[in-house]
Amino acid sequence: MDDAEYDELTTSLTPNESVDGVTTYRNTVSIACPACEEPFDDLVVCEEEYSSLELSRMLDLCVTTHDEKVVLFTHKQ
């Protein structure tokens, strides 16, 4: 993912939470996922080399990277 696409996504989404090197954004405007082209629910950016995600529900995930950060697009099942 290039810088322009990443910046457009993060400025268009609603910031949700930033804890322990993991930042989440809510997709309140139904932007399409760049991987599958379906609207996604949340954007999760893992900024640290190692991160742990505790999921409370089943999700489909699409994945990319930006500047050595893992970027996840969540889709509720």
N, C-alpha and C positions, 0 to 999 in steps of 0.2 A: 504494500500500500504506500503510495507516495505521500509527501508532506501535505500537498493541497487537499487530497481526498481525506486524509486523517483530520486536518484542521476543519474542513467543512463538516465532517461528522461530529466532532466533539463540540463545535460551536452551535450546531443545530439541535443537539440532544439536551435533555435536562440532567444536570449533574445530580447524582444520587448520594454517593458515599465514597470516601477515600480512607482506607484503613490498611496499614501494614504493606504498603506498596501495591495495593490493588484498588483501582478507581473504577467506579461503575457509573453509567449514564443510562437514563430511561429514554426509550424511543417513544415519545408522546406524540410525534408527528407522522408516524408510520413510514419512515424511510426504509427503502428496500435494502436488504443485505447484499453486499457486493459479491458474495460467494454463490448464493442460491437465488437471489433476486426476489425473495419473499420478505415481507416486513418482519423485522426482528423485534424482540422485547427489550433487551438490555445489551449494552456494549460494556464489556469488561476488559480493562487494560491492566495487564500484569507488568509492573515496572521493575520488579526485582528479578534477580537471576533465578531464585526459587520462590514459589508462592504456593500456598495451599488454599483450595477453594472448598468450602463446605456447602454442599447443595442440599436444599430442603425439599426439592421436587425434581422430577424427571424433566430433563431438558434435551433438546437437540442443539448441537453446537456447530457453528461454522467458525473457522480459525484462519487468521492471517498474522503477519508481523508488521511492525513499524518501528524503525530505529532500535532494533534488538529487543523490542517489547512484544509480548504475545498479546494479540487482540482477539477476543472471543465475541461472537454474536450469538446470543441465546434465543432459542425459540421454544416457548412453552408447548408441551404436548397436550 
